Amino acid sequence: MNVYLIFKIAAVGVLVSILSQVLKHSGREEHAFLVSLAGLILVLSWIVPYIYDLFITIQDLFQM
């Protein structure tokens, strides 16, 4: 995992939090929830391959 991925995740977090607050204050709580959910799904789609590699590495370690 490189530092670029961490910065991308932080940028998505900041953007989602700002959009969520703006939408909540304008009375669109449903849209704010959907923006938060979309941000979560986006970040999880970036992280899942790294989690898979971690599990494979742990499995290989214990098969020695």
C-alpha positions as CSV (number, residue, x, y, z in Angstrom):
1,M,0.0,0.0,0.0
2,N,1.4,3.3,-0.9
3,V,0.9,6.8,0.6
4,Y,-1.1,7.9,-2.5
5,L,-3.9,5.6,-1.5
6,I,-4.0,7.0,2.0
7,F,-4.2,10.5,0.6
8,K,-7.0,9.5,-1.8
9,I,-9.0,8.0,1.1
10,A,-8.5,11.1,3.2
11,A,-9.6,13.3,0.3
12,V,-12.8,11.3,-0.2
13,G,-13.5,11.5,3.5
14,V,-13.1,15.3,3.6
15,L,-15.2,15.7,0.4
16,V,-18.0,13.4,1.7
17,S,-18.1,15.1,5.1
18,I,-18.4,18.5,3.5
19,L,-21.1,17.4,1.0
20,S,-23.0,15.6,3.8
21,Q,-23.0,18.7,6.0
22,V,-24.2,20.9,3.2
23,L,-27.0,18.5,2.3
24,K,-28.1,18.1,5.9
25,H,-28.3,21.8,6.4
26,S,-30.3,22.2,3.3
27,G,-32.8,19.7,4.5
28,R,-31.8,16.8,2.2
29,E,-30.9,14.1,4.8
30,E,-31.7,11.3,2.4
31,H,-29.2,12.6,-0.2
32,A,-26.6,13.1,2.6
33,F,-27.0,9.5,3.6
34,L,-26.6,8.4,-0.1
35,V,-23.4,10.5,-0.5
36,S,-22.0,8.9,2.7
37,L,-22.9,5.4,1.5
38,A,-21.3,6.1,-2.0
39,G,-18.1,7.3,-0.3
40,L,-17.9,4.2,1.9
41,I,-18.5,1.9,-1.1
42,L,-15.8,3.7,-3.1
43,V,-13.2,3.5,-0.4
44,L,-14.0,-0.2,0.3
45,S,-13.6,-1.0,-3.4
46,W,-10.1,0.5,-3.2
47,I,-9.2,-1.4,0.0
48,V,-10.6,-4.9,-0.7
49,P,-7.7,-6.0,-2.8
50,Y,-5.3,-5.2,-0.1
51,I,-7.3,-7.0,2.5
52,Y,-7.4,-10.1,0.2
53,D,-3.6,-9.9,-0.2
54,L,-3.3,-9.8,3.6
55,F,-5.4,-12.9,4.1
56,I,-3.5,-14.7,1.4
57,T,-0.2,-13.8,3.1
58,I,-1.4,-14.9,6.5
59,Q,-2.6,-18.2,5.0
60,D,0.7,-18.8,3.3
61,L,2.5,-18.0,6.6
62,F,0.6,-20.6,8.6
63,Q,0.9,-23.3,5.9
64,M,4.7,-23.4,6.3
